[in-house]
Amino acid sequence: MSRKTPTTDAVKIIHRRYYAKRPTRALQLEAARLNAAIAREIYALRKKAGLTQQQLAELVGTKGSVISRLEDDDYAGHSLRMLQRISAALNCRVEIRFLPARARTKLAS
């Protein structure tokens, strides 16, 4: 009879403890990852353009506090319209893709 060796991988342990067999939590995690990715992308594009938050806000026609909020990993209110305004100000475009859903039982890397 073979016995599995317990894992010491912290990510696997956390996934098993808090997300496995809990589809709602897994969806929440996926949404949080997406929000964080959007925030990091806005930040990176702004920095690459050599702009402050206030300068980008002026180009977009909003306030610096709005740009700050959009660059916050925990912010969940990104609108497509605002992303389009930001992309136009930074001379790029927004691209949206629909991809097959990942298996809910596996931890995404």
N, C-alpha and C positions, 0 to 999 in steps of 0.2 A: 504494500500500500504506500503510494507516494504522498508526501505531504508538501504543500506549498510553503515556500520560504516567505515569511512576512516581509512586506516591502518597507523600505526606509525612505522612499521617495515622498517628500512632503506634499508635493502637488497631487500625487495619486491618493495619498491619505486624505487630504482635504476634499478632493473630489468625491471620494467614496463616502466620506462622513457627511458632507453637506449638499452634494448635488446628485449623486447617483440615485436613481429611482424617484427623483423629485423634479418632474419636467418644468414646473413653474419656476423653480429656482434656476434651473439650467437656462431657461429663456431670459430670465432677469440678468444672468451673467452674460449671456450673448449680447443683450441690449447695452449693458454697461461697457462691454468691450468695444462695441460699435461707437458709442458716444465718446469714449476715450480716444479711439482712433481718429475720429473727426476732429476732436480738439487738438490732438498732436499734429495733425496735418495742417490745420489753420495756423498754428504756432510756427511750424517749420516753414511754411510758405511765406509768412509775414517776416520771419527772421531772414530768410533767403533774399527777400526783397529789400532788406535793410530798413524796415519800417518799425516805428513804435506802434503800440496799440492805438494811441491817439491819432497818429498819422493815417493808419489804416481806417480808423473810424471816420475821419474826414473824407477820405476817398469813397467810402461806402455810403456816407450820409447818415451816420449814426453817432453814438457816443462811445467814448473809450471804455466805459464800464460794460457796454454790450459786447465789445470785442473780448474784454477780459473774461466775461461770463462764457462766451463761446469757446474760449481756450481752456476752460475748466473741465477736467476729466469727468467730473460728476454731473455736468450740465446735460440735461436730456431734452432740451427744447429746440434743437437745431431745425430750422425750417429750410426747405428747398429754396425758397425765394431769397433768404438771407445768404445761403451758401452760394447762390448764383451771383449775388451782388458782390460778395467777397472775391469770388473767382474772377469776375470781370475786372475788379480793382487790381488784382494781382496778375492780370493778363494770362489767365488759364481758364479751364472749363471744368464743370462738374460732370462726372460720369457716374451713372447709376447702373448697376448690373444686378440681375437676378440669378442667383446660383442655387444649385440643389442644396437642400438642407443637410447638415451634417447629422450623423447618427447621434441621437440624444444621449446615448449611454457612454460615449467616449468623450474624454476631455480634449477640447480643442487646444492646440498648441499655439 
